[in-house]
Every structure is written in structure tokens, then in C-alpha cells.
């Protein structure tokens, strides 16, 4: 099982995070890699925009699946919001839900974890 673990604190780290994740996913189908990178971007951006102190990204491959986890120190859980053309933003989790096999969140001792699973078992 190949894995990646990266702490982050601001949006300026997105390019580094995406490069590292893309390297981990070398050899995976290009469409899957693009979807994983978009999910990572949305989940990391949510932490940067809505919490203090950054977080940690974990990505790993296992049996054809790619798992993405983002930890942060906030106890406020993500919610899917209705599409509203009058409101800028707020569509990130809709994208995550559309691109993943499943996603969710759970509390941790110090905040929360938001996770997503992509791909098809191999």
C-alpha cells in the first residue's frame, strides 16, 4: 500500500500537495488521478477557508481504491448545500459527492476527519 501524509497550513501549499499526490498516483488511470486531485483541492481548501490552524492530508492506494483523508482541529462538520446561483462558492462538497464512490466525516479527539473513497476495487 502506497501512502502520503502531508501537513498544510494555507492555500499556498496546494501546488505542492497536488504534485505529491499526483506522484503517489503514478500509473493510475488519468481520469481517476484528475478526480482525486480535485477532491484533494476541495477538501484542503475547505480546511483553509473555514478553520484555523491548517490540517493534515493523508492519501493512500489499496486494492484499486484511492482514499483521501483530511484532518483539522474544527468540530464543525461539512454539509452539502443546495445549489444557489446567487451565492458564490459552496459547491465544493457537491463536487466531492459527485466524484467519489463515497465520502463522509467523523469526529476525532482534536477536531474532525473528512474522508473520501474513489476508484473501483481491483
Secondary structure, 3 states (H helix, E strand, C coil): CCEEEEEECCHHHHHHHHHHHHHHCCCCCHHHHHHHHHHHHHHHHHHHHHCCCCEEEEEEEECCEEEEEEEECCCCCCCCCCCCCCCCCCCHHHHHHHHCCEEEEEECCCCEEEEEEEECCC
